[in-house]
Amino acid sequence: MSSSCYASERDPVALVESCQRSLLWLLQSHQREPLRRCWIDHPYGEEEITRLEDELLPAMESFLARIDAIDQQLTEAQEEQEAQVELERAAIAAAGAESSAVLVPF
């Protein structure tokens, strides 16, 4: 990742990572008490909490794992491209050094 790239609210992957951390914290800290929701009168009970744990968390983990795999492929391709550029630069420099060498007769 370039130094000018920072995770932000505009990065959907960072948002999912943040949501996953928050959800994990919420599920670990609720101590099996109902989870209140601000937009409905009925809190999440054991059934809804179990569905979050069994359905939503694995889906988020799968999404993030796939993003990691895609990022790894892109990183490897970028590293290969940079290595190729360096090889080409070295070849050009070597060719330039050979052509500028002066043969001195004995």
N, C-alpha and C positions, 0 to 999 in steps of 0.2 A: 504494500500500500504506500502510495506516495505521501510525503510529509505534508502536502497541502490537502490531503483527504482526511476529514474527521467525521466520526459518526455523529449524526444529528437527527433531529426530528424528521427531516426530509428523507432519511435513509430507511426504506421499508424493512430491510433486514435488521437494522439496529432496533427498530420499533418492535419487531417480533421477538428479538432477544430480550429486550426490556420487559415486554409483556410476559414472556416465559418466566423470567426471574421473579417478577411480581406475583404471578400466579403460583409459582412454587412456594414463595414466602407466605402467601395468603393461605394456601392449603396446609402448610406445615404449622402455621401459627394459630389456626382457628380452633384447635383442640376439640374437634368434633362437635362444635356448636354451629348452629345455622349461620350461613353467611348472608348478611343483609345486602340487598341490591337497592340502589337509589331510585330506580325507575319502575319497580314493581313492589307491591305490598307483601308479597310472599317471599321470604328468604330462601336461599338454597339450602335444602336439607341434605341428608345423607345420600339420597338417590342422585341428586344433581351434582353433589360433590364427587361422588364415585364416577359419574359420567365425565366430569372434567378431568379426573385423574386417568380414567381408562381410555378416553377418546381424544380430548383436546391436547393434553400434554404429549402423547405419542405423535400426534399430527404435527405439533410444533417442532418436536425433536427431529422428525423425518424431514420437514421443510429445511431446518437449519443444517442438517447433515448433507442434504442435497446441495444447498448453497455452498457449504464448505468444499464439496467435491468439485463443483463448478469453478470455484475460486482457485482451487489447487491446480486444475487443468489449465486455467488461464495463466497462473503464475509460472507453471512449468513451460508453457509455450513462450511466455515473455522472456524467461531466462534463456531458453534455447535461441530465441531471436537475438538477444543481446550477445550471447556467446558467438553466434555466427557473424554479427557485425564486428566484434573484436577480432575474429580470425581474418576477416576481410581487411580490416585496418592494418593488422600485422603483416599480411601478405603485400599490401600496397606499400607499407613502409619498407619492407625487405626488398621489394622490387626497386623502389626509389633509391635505396642505399646501394644496390648492385649497379644501377645505371650511372650513379654519380661517382663510382669508384674509378680512380685514375690508375692506369697501368703504367708503371715506371720501368723503362728498359734498364737492363743491367749494364 
